[in-house]
C-alpha cells in the first residue's frame, strides 16, 4: 500500500504545480491601449486505488493504479482601458476565446473612433 501513497502524493503534487493564479487568470494582452485579461474555469478529477491479497495454493499479489483528467474552459475577459474596467462573459458554445477577443477589440476601437469624432 506504500506504492499507492506514493502515487497519490505524486498526483497531488502535479495538480498543485499546474494550478496557480496564472492558470485561471491568463497573461494580459494589450491592444491599442486596451488590456485584455482572459479568465478560465479549471476542473479536474483523479482517483487512486490499490489492493493486495493471498489465495491458498496460488500465492499472494498486489496491484495499484491512478488516473485522472481535467479541462479548461474560458469564461470571461477583463477589459481595462481609459474608460474603466469591465468584465465581458464568454458564453460557452457560442463563441471561442479568439472570437470574443476580436469582438471586444472591435467594440473598444469603435467606441474610441466615436469619441474622436465628437
Secondary structure, DSSP 8 states (H G I E B T S, - for coil): -HHHHHHHHHHHHHHHHH-SHHHHB---EEETTEEEEEEEEEEEEEEEEEEEEEETTTEEEEEEEEEEEEEEEEEEEEEEETTEEEEEE--TTT--HHHHHHHHHHHHHHHHHHHHT-
